[in-house]
Amino acid sequence: MNETTKSEQPYSFTSLDVAAYIKWTGLDRRRERKLLQELWTRYPVCLDQATCGHSEQMFCQAVYDQLYYLFERGFVDEHSDLNLVRDPAAFPVHVLSARYYSLELYLRLLTLHFIVTPNLPYVRLDADYYMRRLGFRGLTPGLSRALLKAAVALGLRVARENGFPCDVQGMLEEKLILIGLTASYAASIRLRSGDCLQGRGGAEPSTDSLKS
């Protein structure tokens, strides 16, 4: 099965994504329950109904089932290998190819974090450092394109430190990037304008320009 989705379609977070976020952030049971309630009541449009169900009870049970799956796989916290989360049999559809799974999942987790964390418009990342943490040998043109492609599909904006759009060459040269929700995506899920990475300067990289 082809493990890609059309970037024009907004990504819907699966029960496995939500479970991985809970493990990745180390939420205790009280905050875990609060997170699930918030996602279901405030951001249902962001959830994949096929894996999250059609009621809050079904959603919670689906996430708890995936938490058990992650426990069995040994994915326990932010230091665990993100590739342990991958379940191609039950969750075969991805934005990027399987070789970039850890990068895509990291960006999914960041996106969820922006959605549920008020007053966090962006984070500053050393792209080369994080590629190494994700198991790659460092930032390459291919990884830069993959990061930007996944960002488009997830509703993320990638910018240089001065706030201007970042392309592949800019990322390779500067390494340090800003990443946050796009204004349009934030508006579509009714977040405040201050909860996104505001655009500045020229156009963002197009999907066609990111094809390898």
Secondary structure as UniProt FT lines:
FT   TURN            7..8
FT   HELIX           15..25
FT   HELIX           29..42
FT   HELIX           44..46
FT   HELIX           49..52
FT   HELIX           56..73
FT   TURN            78..79
FT   HELIX           82..85
FT   TURN            88..90
FT   HELIX           98..100
FT   HELIX           101..116
FT   TURN            118..119
FT   STRAND          123..126
FT   HELIX           127..133
FT   TURN            134..135
FT   HELIX           141..154
FT   STRAND          156..159
FT   TURN            161..162
FT   HELIX           168..174
FT   STRAND          176..181
FT   HELIX           183..188
FT   TURN            189..190
FT   HELIX           193..195
FT   HELIX           208..210
//
